[in-house]
Amino acid sequence: MLTKSDKQVIKLRNAMQEYENDRWRIISSKVGSGFSPTACRDKAQEIVAVEAEGEEEEEQSGYTPAQMGPGSSDPAAFH
């Protein structure tokens, strides 16, 4: 038998899932047609992963791209 606390945890989890679903539905409506809530969520996760990789590389090198200056692949380096 579930305790009152267990029932509250279940309600909380259900509410969190409903919020998550509503959140992506609202975001997709702001992005525009052709982008489903699921597509928006997946793309957002991809963006976060790419940004996290970039931050990890910066931490490992100890320098940000701006601190390193222009490189040979930087078009500004040739001006």
PyMOL Python script that loads the backbone (N, CA, C, O; Angstrom):
from pymol import cmd

cmd.read_pdbstr("""\
ATOM      1  N   MET A   1       0.833  -1.179   0.000  1.00  0.00           N
ATOM      2  CA  MET A   1       0.000   0.000   0.000  1.00  0.00           C
ATOM      3  C   MET A   1       0.884   1.251   0.000  1.00  0.00           C
ATOM      4  O   MET A   1       1.883   1.324   0.716  1.00  0.00           O
ATOM      5  N   LEU A   2       0.501   2.211  -0.801  1.00  0.00           N
ATOM      6  CA  LEU A   2       1.267   3.450  -0.907  1.00  0.00           C
ATOM      7  C   LEU A   2       0.958   4.377   0.261  1.00  0.00           C
ATOM      8  O   LEU A   2      -0.191   4.526   0.678  1.00  0.00           O
ATOM      9  N   THR A   3       2.005   4.989   0.771  1.00  0.00           N
ATOM     10  CA  THR A   3       1.817   5.967   1.842  1.00  0.00           C
ATOM     11  C   THR A   3       1.412   7.304   1.226  1.00  0.00           C
ATOM     12  O   THR A   3       1.483   7.495   0.012  1.00  0.00           O
ATOM     13  N   LYS A   4       0.994   8.205   2.077  1.00  0.00           N
ATOM     14  CA  LYS A   4       0.630   9.543   1.612  1.00  0.00           C
ATOM     15  C   LYS A   4       1.827  10.200   0.924  1.00  0.00           C
ATOM     16  O   LYS A   4       1.668  10.873  -0.094  1.00  0.00           O
ATOM     17  N   SER A   5       3.008  10.007   1.474  1.00  0.00           N
ATOM     18  CA  SER A   5       4.231  10.564   0.901  1.00  0.00           C
ATOM     19  C   SER A   5       4.501   9.972  -0.484  1.00  0.00           C
ATOM     20  O   SER A   5       4.880  10.694  -1.406  1.00  0.00           O
ATOM     21  N   ASP A   6       4.305   8.652  -0.630  1.00  0.00           N
ATOM     22  CA  ASP A   6       4.494   7.992  -1.927  1.00  0.00           C
ATOM     23  C   ASP A   6       3.539   8.562  -2.968  1.00  0.00           C
ATOM     24  O   ASP A   6       3.926   8.785  -4.116  1.00  0.00           O
ATOM     25  N   LYS A   7       2.303   8.795  -2.571  1.00  0.00           N
ATOM     26  CA  LYS A   7       1.305   9.343  -3.491  1.00  0.00           C
ATOM     27  C   LYS A   7       1.684  10.753  -3.925  1.00  0.00           C
ATOM     28  O   LYS A   7       1.483  11.134  -5.078  1.00  0.00           O
ATOM     29  N   GLN A   8       2.236  11.525  -2.985  1.00  0.00           N
ATOM     30  CA  GLN A   8       2.661  12.889  -3.317  1.00  0.00           C
ATOM     31  C   GLN A   8       3.830  12.881  -4.299  1.00  0.00           C
ATOM     32  O   GLN A   8       3.906  13.720  -5.196  1.00  0.00           O
ATOM     33  N   VAL A   9       4.729  11.936  -4.122  1.00  0.00           N
ATOM     34  CA  VAL A   9       5.865  11.815  -5.037  1.00  0.00           C
ATOM     35  C   VAL A   9       5.370  11.452  -6.433  1.00  0.00           C
ATOM     36  O   VAL A   9       5.862  11.990  -7.425  1.00  0.00           O
ATOM     37  N   ILE A  10       4.408  10.551  -6.517  1.00  0.00           N
ATOM     38  CA  ILE A  10       3.836  10.160  -7.811  1.00  0.00           C
ATOM     39  C   ILE A  10       3.163  11.367  -8.472  1.00  0.00           C
ATOM     40  O   ILE A  10       3.330  11.600  -9.670  1.00  0.00           O
ATOM     41  N   LYS A  11       2.406  12.127  -7.687  1.00  0.00           N
ATOM     42  CA  LYS A  11       1.753  13.331  -8.220  1.00  0.00           C
ATOM     43  C   LYS A  11       2.783  14.342  -8.706  1.00  0.00           C
ATOM     44  O   LYS A  11       2.603  14.968  -9.750  1.00  0.00           O
ATOM     45  N   LEU A  12       3.854  14.498  -7.950  1.00  0.00           N
ATOM     46  CA  LEU A  12       4.912  15.429  -8.329  1.00  0.00           C
ATOM     47  C   LEU A  12       5.546  14.997  -9.648  1.00  0.00           C
ATOM     48  O   LEU A  12       5.742  15.817 -10.545  1.00  0.00           O
ATOM     49  N   ARG A  13       5.862  13.726  -9.763  1.00  0.00           N
ATOM     50  CA  ARG A  13       6.467  13.223 -11.009  1.00  0.00           C
ATOM     51  C   ARG A  13       5.526  13.413 -12.191  1.00  0.00           C
ATOM     52  O   ARG A  13       5.958  13.814 -13.272  1.00  0.00           O
ATOM     53  N   ASN A  14       4.251  13.129 -11.994  1.00  0.00           N
ATOM     54  CA  ASN A  14       3.269  13.326 -13.064  1.00  0.00           C
ATOM     55  C   ASN A  14       3.176  14.797 -13.466  1.00  0.00           C
ATOM     56  O   ASN A  14       3.114  15.117 -14.653  1.00  0.00           O
ATOM     57  N   ALA A  15       3.166  15.686 -12.480  1.00  0.00           N
ATOM     58  CA  ALA A  15       3.093  17.119 -12.758  1.00  0.00           C
ATOM     59  C   ALA A  15       4.339  17.586 -13.507  1.00  0.00           C
ATOM     60  O   ALA A  15       4.247  18.400 -14.426  1.00  0.00           O
ATOM     61  N   MET A  16       5.488  17.075 -13.116  1.00  0.00           N
ATOM     62  CA  MET A  16       6.728  17.441 -13.794  1.00  0.00           C
ATOM     63  C   MET A  16       6.703  16.989 -15.253  1.00  0.00           C
ATOM     64  O   MET A  16       7.150  17.724 -16.133  1.00  0.00           O
ATOM     65  N   GLN A  17       6.191  15.800 -15.514  1.00  0.00           N
ATOM     66  CA  GLN A  17       6.118  15.296 -16.888  1.00  0.00           C
ATOM     67  C   GLN A  17       5.134  16.124 -17.702  1.00  0.00           C
ATOM     68  O   GLN A  17       5.407  16.447 -18.858  1.00  0.00           O
ATOM     69  N   GLU A  18       3.997  16.469 -17.118  1.00  0.00           N
ATOM     70  CA  GLU A  18       3.021  17.311 -17.811  1.00  0.00           C
ATOM     71  C   GLU A  18       3.627  18.675 -18.141  1.00  0.00           C
ATOM     72  O   GLU A  18       3.437  19.194 -19.242  1.00  0.00           O
ATOM     73  N   TYR A  19       4.349  19.246 -17.196  1.00  0.00           N
ATOM     74  CA  TYR A  19       5.010  20.535 -17.423  1.00  0.00           C
ATOM     75  C   TYR A  19       6.011  20.423 -18.567  1.00  0.00           C
ATOM     76  O   TYR A  19       6.056  21.286 -19.444  1.00  0.00           O
ATOM     77  N   GLU A  20       6.805  19.372 -18.559  1.00  0.00           N
ATOM     78  CA  GLU A  20       7.810  19.177 -19.610  1.00  0.00           C
ATOM     79  C   GLU A  20       7.141  19.089 -20.976  1.00  0.00           C
ATOM     80  O   GLU A  20       7.618  19.690 -21.939  1.00  0.00           O
ATOM     81  N   ASN A  21       6.043  18.349 -21.069  1.00  0.00           N
ATOM     82  CA  ASN A  21       5.314  18.232 -22.333  1.00  0.00           C
ATOM     83  C   ASN A  21       4.749  19.582 -22.764  1.00  0.00           C
ATOM     84  O   ASN A  21       4.861  19.956 -23.932  1.00  0.00           O
ATOM     85  N   ASP A  22       4.146  20.314 -21.834  1.00  0.00           N
ATOM     86  CA  ASP A  22       3.585  21.633 -22.146  1.00  0.00           C
ATOM     87  C   ASP A  22       4.682  22.610 -22.553  1.00  0.00           C
ATOM     88  O   ASP A  22       4.502  23.421 -23.462  1.00  0.00           O
ATOM     89  N   ARG A  23       5.799  22.524 -21.880  1.00  0.00           N
ATOM     90  CA  ARG A  23       6.932  23.413 -22.165  1.00  0.00           C
ATOM     91  C   ARG A  23       7.354  23.298 -23.627  1.00  0.00           C
ATOM     92  O   ARG A  23       7.513  24.313 -24.305  1.00  0.00           O
ATOM     93  N   TRP A  24       7.536  22.076 -24.120  1.00  0.00           N
ATOM     94  CA  TRP A  24       7.979  21.889 -25.505  1.00  0.00           C
ATOM     95  C   TRP A  24       6.870  22.200 -26.499  1.00  0.00           C
ATOM     96  O   TRP A  24       7.149  22.596 -27.631  1.00  0.00           O
ATOM     97  N   ARG A  25       5.631  22.030 -26.098  1.00  0.00           N
ATOM     98  CA  ARG A  25       4.509  22.405 -26.972  1.00  0.00           C
ATOM     99  C   ARG A  25       4.509  23.920 -27.166  1.00  0.00           C
ATOM    100  O   ARG A  25       4.323  24.404 -28.283  1.00  0.00           O
ATOM    101  N   ILE A  26       4.715  24.661 -26.091  1.00  0.00           N
ATOM    102  CA  ILE A  26       4.755  26.130 -26.161  1.00  0.00           C
ATOM    103  C   ILE A  26       5.962  26.588 -26.980  1.00  0.00           C
ATOM    104  O   ILE A  26       5.834  27.468 -27.831  1.00  0.00           O
ATOM    105  N   ILE A  27       7.108  26.007 -26.734  1.00  0.00           N
ATOM    106  CA  ILE A  27       8.316  26.374 -27.470  1.00  0.00           C
ATOM    107  C   ILE A  27       8.128  26.112 -28.959  1.00  0.00           C
ATOM    108  O   ILE A  27       8.492  26.952 -29.783  1.00  0.00           O
ATOM    109  N   SER A  28       7.563  24.959 -29.317  1.00  0.00           N
ATOM    110  CA  SER A  28       7.386  24.648 -30.742  1.00  0.00           C
ATOM    111  C   SER A  28       6.423  25.632 -31.399  1.00  0.00           C
ATOM    112  O   SER A  28       6.590  25.961 -32.573  1.00  0.00           O
ATOM    113  N   SER A  29       5.423  26.106 -30.665  1.00  0.00           N
ATOM    114  CA  SER A  29       4.495  27.078 -31.244  1.00  0.00           C
ATOM    115  C   SER A  29       5.198  28.415 -31.488  1.00  0.00           C
ATOM    116  O   SER A  29       4.842  29.141 -32.416  1.00  0.00           O
ATOM    117  N   LYS A  30       6.179  28.738 -30.673  1.00  0.00           N
ATOM    118  CA  LYS A  30       6.935  29.980 -30.864  1.00  0.00           C
ATOM    119  C   LYS A  30       7.939  29.853 -32.005  1.00  0.00           C
ATOM    120  O   LYS A  30       8.225  30.837 -32.688  1.00  0.00           O
ATOM    121  N   VAL A  31       8.474  28.660 -32.216  1.00  0.00           N
ATOM    122  CA  VAL A  31       9.442  28.432 -33.289  1.00  0.00           C
ATOM    123  C   VAL A  31       8.746  28.503 -34.648  1.00  0.00           C
ATOM    124  O   VAL A  31       9.297  29.052 -35.603  1.00  0.00           O
ATOM    125  N   GLY A  32       7.556  27.956 -34.732  1.00  0.00           N
ATOM    126  CA  GLY A  32       6.807  28.031 -35.975  1.00  0.00           C
ATOM    127  C   GLY A  32       6.488  26.664 -36.538  1.00  0.00           C
ATOM    128  O   GLY A  32       6.875  25.631 -35.992  1.00  0.00           O
ATOM    129  N   SER A  33       5.778  26.692 -37.637  1.00  0.00           N
ATOM    130  CA  SER A  33       5.306  25.446 -38.237  1.00  0.00           C
ATOM    131  C   SER A  33       6.475  24.594 -38.716  1.00  0.00           C
ATOM    132  O   SER A  33       7.541  25.097 -39.070  1.00  0.00           O
ATOM    133  N   GLY A  34       6.238  23.313 -38.712  1.00  0.00           N
ATOM    134  CA  GLY A  34       7.254  22.382 -39.175  1.00  0.00           C
ATOM    135  C   GLY A  34       8.138  21.839 -38.078  1.00  0.00           C
ATOM    136  O   GLY A  34       8.937  20.935 -38.324  1.00  0.00           O
ATOM    137  N   PHE A  35       8.017  22.363 -36.871  1.00  0.00           N
ATOM    138  CA  PHE A  35       8.841  21.892 -35.764  1.00  0.00           C
ATOM    139  C   PHE A  35       7.933  21.376 -34.648  1.00  0.00           C
ATOM    140  O   PHE A  35       7.259  22.150 -33.968  1.00  0.00           O
ATOM    141  N   SER A  36       7.931  20.081 -34.477  1.00  0.00           N
ATOM    142  CA  SER A  36       7.101  19.474 -33.437  1.00  0.00           C
ATOM    143  C   SER A  36       7.742  19.698 -32.071  1.00  0.00           C
ATOM    144  O   SER A  36       8.924  20.030 -31.980  1.00  0.00           O
ATOM    145  N   PRO A  37       6.956  19.516 -31.013  1.00  0.00           N
ATOM    146  CA  PRO A  37       7.540  19.610 -29.670  1.00  0.00           C
ATOM    147  C   PRO A  37       8.728  18.662 -29.483  1.00  0.00           C
ATOM    148  O   PRO A  37       9.728  19.022 -28.860  1.00  0.00           O
ATOM    149  N   THR A  38       8.609  17.462 -30.023  1.00  0.00           N
ATOM    150  CA  THR A  38       9.693  16.484 -29.901  1.00  0.00           C
ATOM    151  C   THR A  38      10.925  16.939 -30.664  1.00  0.00           C
ATOM    152  O   THR A  38      12.045  16.807 -30.170  1.00  0.00           O
ATOM    153  N   ALA A  39      10.728  17.479 -31.873  1.00  0.00           N
ATOM    154  CA  ALA A  39      11.855  17.967 -32.668  1.00  0.00           C
ATOM    155  C   ALA A  39      12.561  19.115 -31.951  1.00  0.00           C
ATOM    156  O   ALA A  39      13.791  19.181 -31.948  1.00  0.00           O
ATOM    157  N   CYS A  40      11.798  20.010 -31.351  1.00  0.00           N
ATOM    158  CA  CYS A  40      12.387  21.128 -30.605  1.00  0.00           C
ATOM    159  C   CYS A  40      13.184  20.627 -29.411  1.00  0.00           C
ATOM    160  O   CYS A  40      14.293  21.098 -29.159  1.00  0.00           O
ATOM    161  N   ARG A  41      12.626  19.679 -28.680  1.00  0.00           N
ATOM    162  CA  ARG A  41      13.324  19.130 -27.512  1.00  0.00           C
ATOM    163  C   ARG A  41      14.629  18.461 -27.936  1.00  0.00           C
ATOM    164  O   ARG A  41      15.671  18.661 -27.312  1.00  0.00           O
ATOM    165  N   ASP A  42      14.562  17.663 -29.006  1.00  0.00           N
ATOM    166  CA  ASP A  42      15.760  16.967 -29.476  1.00  0.00           C
ATOM    167  C   ASP A  42      16.834  17.938 -29.940  1.00  0.00           C
ATOM    168  O   ASP A  42      18.013  17.748 -29.639  1.00  0.00           O
ATOM    169  N   LYS A  43      16.441  18.977 -30.670  1.00  0.00           N
ATOM    170  CA  LYS A  43      17.403  19.970 -31.149  1.00  0.00           C
ATOM    171  C   LYS A  43      18.011  20.734 -29.973  1.00  0.00           C
ATOM    172  O   LYS A  43      19.208  21.023 -29.974  1.00  0.00           O
ATOM    173  N   ALA A  44      17.201  21.061 -28.981  1.00  0.00           N
ATOM    174  CA  ALA A  44      17.706  21.757 -27.805  1.00  0.00           C
ATOM    175  C   ALA A  44      18.743  20.900 -27.071  1.00  0.00           C
ATOM    176  O   ALA A  44      19.763  21.415 -26.612  1.00  0.00           O
ATOM    177  N   GLN A  45      18.484  19.605 -26.962  1.00  0.00           N
ATOM    178  CA  GLN A  45      19.441  18.707 -26.317  1.00  0.00           C
ATOM    179  C   GLN A  45      20.742  18.642 -27.111  1.00  0.00           C
ATOM    180  O   GLN A  45      21.829  18.584 -26.536  1.00  0.00           O
ATOM    181  N   GLU A  46      20.618  18.653 -28.437  1.00  0.00           N
ATOM    182  CA  GLU A  46      21.799  18.642 -29.304  1.00  0.00           C
ATOM    183  C   GLU A  46      22.620  19.922 -29.106  1.00  0.00           C
ATOM    184  O   GLU A  46      23.845  19.868 -29.005  1.00  0.00           O
ATOM    185  N   ILE A  47      21.944  21.059 -29.052  1.00  0.00           N
ATOM    186  CA  ILE A  47      22.623  22.344 -28.861  1.00  0.00           C
ATOM    187  C   ILE A  47      23.369  22.360 -27.526  1.00  0.00           C
ATOM    188  O   ILE A  47      24.520  22.793 -27.456  1.00  0.00           O
ATOM    189  N   VAL A  48      22.715  21.890 -26.480  1.00  0.00           N
ATOM    190  CA  VAL A  48      23.334  21.863 -25.154  1.00  0.00           C
ATOM    191  C   VAL A  48      24.572  20.964 -25.169  1.00  0.00           C
ATOM    192  O   VAL A  48      25.591  21.307 -24.569  1.00  0.00           O
ATOM    193  N   ALA A  49      24.493  19.819 -25.847  1.00  0.00           N
ATOM    194  CA  ALA A  49      25.625  18.894 -25.912  1.00  0.00           C
ATOM    195  C   ALA A  49      26.804  19.522 -26.648  1.00  0.00           C
ATOM    196  O   ALA A  49      27.945  19.393 -26.204  1.00  0.00           O
ATOM    197  N   VAL A  50      26.546  20.197 -27.763  1.00  0.00           N
ATOM    198  CA  VAL A  50      27.608  20.846 -28.534  1.00  0.00           C
ATOM    199  C   VAL A  50      28.249  21.964 -27.714  1.00  0.00           C
ATOM    200  O   VAL A  50      29.472  22.101 -27.699  1.00  0.00           O
ATOM    201  N   GLU A  51      27.431  22.759 -27.038  1.00  0.00           N
ATOM    202  CA  GLU A  51      27.967  23.847 -26.208  1.00  0.00           C
ATOM    203  C   GLU A  51      28.804  23.287 -25.061  1.00  0.00           C
ATOM    204  O   GLU A  51      29.838  23.857 -24.710  1.00  0.00           O
ATOM    205  N   ALA A  52      28.363  22.179 -24.480  1.00  0.00           N
ATOM    206  CA  ALA A  52      29.109  21.562 -23.378  1.00  0.00           C
ATOM    207  C   ALA A  52      30.463  21.058 -23.868  1.00  0.00           C
ATOM    208  O   ALA A  52      31.458  21.173 -23.153  1.00  0.00           O
ATOM    209  N   GLU A  53      30.514  20.498 -25.087  1.00  0.00           N
ATOM    210  CA  GLU A  53      31.784  20.035 -25.649  1.00  0.00           C
ATOM    211  C   GLU A  53      32.735  21.208 -25.846  1.00  0.00           C
ATOM    212  O   GLU A  53      33.927  21.107 -25.556  1.00  0.00           O
ATOM    213  N   GLY A  54      32.201  22.324 -26.342  1.00  0.00           N
ATOM    214  CA  GLY A  54      33.025  23.511 -26.553  1.00  0.00           C
ATOM    215  C   GLY A  54      33.590  24.048 -25.254  1.00  0.00           C
ATOM    216  O   GLY A  54      34.755  24.439 -25.187  1.00  0.00           O
ATOM    217  N   GLU A  55      32.763  24.067 -24.224  1.00  0.00           N
ATOM    218  CA  GLU A  55      33.223  24.540 -22.917  1.00  0.00           C
ATOM    219  C   GLU A  55      34.282  23.610 -22.346  1.00  0.00           C
ATOM    220  O   GLU A  55      35.240  24.056 -21.714  1.00  0.00           O
ATOM    221  N   GLU A  56      34.102  22.306 -22.576  1.00  0.00           N
ATOM    222  CA  GLU A  56      35.070  21.332 -22.073  1.00  0.00           C
ATOM    223  C   GLU A  56      36.418  21.522 -22.765  1.00  0.00           C
ATOM    224  O   GLU A  56      37.465  21.439 -22.123  1.00  0.00           O
ATOM    225  N   GLU A  57      36.394  21.779 -24.082  1.00  0.00           N
ATOM    226  CA  GLU A  57      37.636  22.003 -24.814  1.00  0.00           C
ATOM    227  C   GLU A  57      38.331  23.266 -24.316  1.00  0.00           C
ATOM    228  O   GLU A  57      39.555  23.288 -24.185  1.00  0.00           O
ATOM    229  N   GLU A  58      37.555  24.326 -24.035  1.00  0.00           N
ATOM    230  CA  GLU A  58      38.130  25.565 -23.515  1.00  0.00           C
ATOM    231  C   GLU A  58      38.792  25.327 -22.159  1.00  0.00           C
ATOM    232  O   GLU A  58      39.874  25.847 -21.887  1.00  0.00           O
ATOM    233  N   GLU A  59      38.136  24.540 -21.319  1.00  0.00           N
ATOM    234  CA  GLU A  59      38.678  24.260 -19.992  1.00  0.00           C
ATOM    235  C   GLU A  59      39.980  23.477 -20.098  1.00  0.00           C
ATOM    236  O   GLU A  59      40.915  23.716 -19.334  1.00  0.00           O
ATOM    237  N   GLN A  60      40.043  22.538 -21.047  1.00  0.00           N
ATOM    238  CA  GLN A  60      41.236  21.713 -21.198  1.00  0.00           C
ATOM    239  C   GLN A  60      42.409  22.525 -21.724  1.00  0.00           C
ATOM    240  O   GLN A  60      43.545  22.313 -21.300  1.00  0.00           O
ATOM    241  N   SER A  61      42.152  23.452 -22.642  1.00  0.00           N
ATOM    242  CA  SER A  61      43.238  24.236 -23.214  1.00  0.00           C
ATOM    243  C   SER A  61      43.657  25.374 -22.284  1.00  0.00           C
ATOM    244  O   SER A  61      44.796  25.841 -22.320  1.00  0.00           O
ATOM    245  N   GLY A  62      42.714  25.807 -21.455  1.00  0.00           N
ATOM    246  CA  GLY A  62      43.005  26.919 -20.564  1.00  0.00           C
ATOM    247  C   GLY A  62      42.803  28.271 -21.221  1.00  0.00           C
ATOM    248  O   GLY A  62      42.951  29.304 -20.568  1.00  0.00           O
ATOM    249  N   TYR A  63      42.467  28.279 -22.508  1.00  0.00           N
ATOM    250  CA  TYR A  63      42.258  29.521 -23.241  1.00  0.00           C
ATOM    251  C   TYR A  63      40.916  29.490 -23.938  1.00  0.00           C
ATOM    252  O   TYR A  63      40.461  28.435 -24.377  1.00  0.00           O
ATOM    253  N   THR A  64      40.288  30.637 -24.039  1.00  0.00           N
ATOM    254  CA  THR A  64      39.078  30.751 -24.844  1.00  0.00           C
ATOM    255  C   THR A  64      39.507  31.078 -26.266  1.00  0.00           C
ATOM    256  O   THR A  64      40.626  31.555 -26.459  1.00  0.00           O
ATOM    257  N   PRO A  65      38.665  30.843 -27.274  1.00  0.00           N
ATOM    258  CA  PRO A  65      39.035  31.181 -28.650  1.00  0.00           C
ATOM    259  C   PRO A  65      39.441  32.655 -28.789  1.00  0.00           C
ATOM    260  O   PRO A  65      40.356  32.966 -29.552  1.00  0.00           O
ATOM    261  N   ALA A  66      38.794  33.545 -28.082  1.00  0.00           N
ATOM    262  CA  ALA A  66      39.129  34.960 -28.164  1.00  0.00           C
ATOM    263  C   ALA A  66      40.529  35.238 -27.609  1.00  0.00           C
ATOM    264  O   ALA A  66      41.221  36.137 -28.087  1.00  0.00           O
ATOM    265  N   GLN A  67      40.935  34.481 -26.620  1.00  0.00           N
ATOM    266  CA  GLN A  67      42.251  34.676 -26.018  1.00  0.00           C
ATOM    267  C   GLN A  67      43.366  34.123 -26.906  1.00  0.00           C
ATOM    268  O   GLN A  67      44.511  34.564 -26.814  1.00  0.00           O
ATOM    269  N   MET A  68      43.033  33.163 -27.759  1.00  0.00           N
ATOM    270  CA  MET A  68      44.048  32.515 -28.575  1.00  0.00           C
ATOM    271  C   MET A  68      44.397  33.342 -29.812  1.00  0.00           C
ATOM    272  O   MET A  68      45.445  33.122 -30.419  1.00  0.00           O
ATOM    273  N   GLY A  69      43.543  34.281 -30.192  1.00  0.00           N
ATOM    274  CA  GLY A  69      43.836  35.110 -31.348  1.00  0.00           C
ATOM    275  C   GLY A  69      43.467  34.414 -32.641  1.00  0.00           C
ATOM    276  O   GLY A  69      43.053  33.254 -32.618  1.00  0.00           O
ATOM    277  N   PRO A  70      43.607  35.100 -33.779  1.00  0.00           N
ATOM    278  CA  PRO A  70      43.203  34.522 -35.056  1.00  0.00           C
ATOM    279  C   PRO A  70      44.122  33.375 -35.458  1.00  0.00           C
ATOM    280  O   PRO A  70      45.328  33.401 -35.214  1.00  0.00           O
ATOM    281  N   GLY A  71      43.523  32.383 -36.074  1.00  0.00           N
ATOM    282  CA  GLY A  71      44.291  31.242 -36.566  1.00  0.00           C
ATOM    283  C   GLY A  71      44.349  31.262 -38.076  1.00  0.00           C
ATOM    284  O   GLY A  71      43.790  32.159 -38.707  1.00  0.00           O
ATOM    285  N   SER A  72      45.013  30.290 -38.660  1.00  0.00           N
ATOM    286  CA  SER A  72      45.163  30.263 -40.105  1.00  0.00           C
ATOM    287  C   SER A  72      43.832  30.062 -40.818  1.00  0.00           C
ATOM    288  O   SER A  72      43.705  30.419 -41.989  1.00  0.00           O
ATOM    289  N   SER A  73      42.839  29.498 -40.136  1.00  0.00           N
ATOM    290  CA  SER A  73      41.525  29.309 -40.751  1.00  0.00           C
ATOM    291  C   SER A  73      40.601  30.480 -40.471  1.00  0.00           C
ATOM    292  O   SER A  73      39.445  30.471 -40.895  1.00  0.00           O
ATOM    293  N   ASP A  74      41.096  31.492 -39.762  1.00  0.00           N
ATOM    294  CA  ASP A  74      40.303  32.658 -39.438  1.00  0.00           C
ATOM    295  C   ASP A  74      40.438  33.704 -40.555  1.00  0.00           C
ATOM    296  O   ASP A  74      41.532  34.213 -40.799  1.00  0.00           O
ATOM    297  N   PRO A  75      39.316  34.025 -41.237  1.00  0.00           N
ATOM    298  CA  PRO A  75      39.390  35.001 -42.333  1.00  0.00           C
ATOM    299  C   PRO A  75      39.934  36.355 -41.885  1.00  0.00           C
ATOM    300  O   PRO A  75      40.544  37.059 -42.690  1.00  0.00           O
ATOM    301  N   ALA A  76      39.734  36.734 -40.647  1.00  0.00           N
ATOM    302  CA  ALA A  76      40.239  38.015 -40.149  1.00  0.00           C
ATOM    303  C   ALA A  76      41.751  38.037 -40.079  1.00  0.00           C
ATOM    304  O   ALA A  76      42.354  39.109 -40.047  1.00  0.00           O
ATOM    305  N   ALA A  77      42.367  36.879 -40.055  1.00  0.00           N
ATOM    306  CA  ALA A  77      43.825  36.801 -39.939  1.00  0.00           C
ATOM    307  C   ALA A  77      44.503  37.291 -41.213  1.00  0.00           C
ATOM    308  O   ALA A  77      45.682  37.643 -41.177  1.00  0.00           O
ATOM    309  N   PHE A  78      43.788  37.323 -42.341  1.00  0.00           N
ATOM    310  CA  PHE A  78      44.373  37.710 -43.611  1.00  0.00           C
ATOM    311  C   PHE A  78      44.113  39.160 -43.968  1.00  0.00           C
ATOM    312  O   PHE A  78      44.483  39.585 -45.063  1.00  0.00           O
ATOM    313  N   HIS A  79      43.509  39.919 -43.116  1.00  0.00           N
ATOM    314  CA  HIS A  79      43.196  41.322 -43.419  1.00  0.00           C
ATOM    315  C   HIS A  79      44.160  42.250 -42.775  1.00  0.00           C
ATOM    316  O   HIS A  79      44.043  43.466 -42.928  1.00  0.00           O
TER     317      HIS A  79
END
""", "prot")
cmd.dss("prot")
cmd.show_as("cartoon", "prot")
cmd.util.cbc("prot")
cmd.orient("prot")
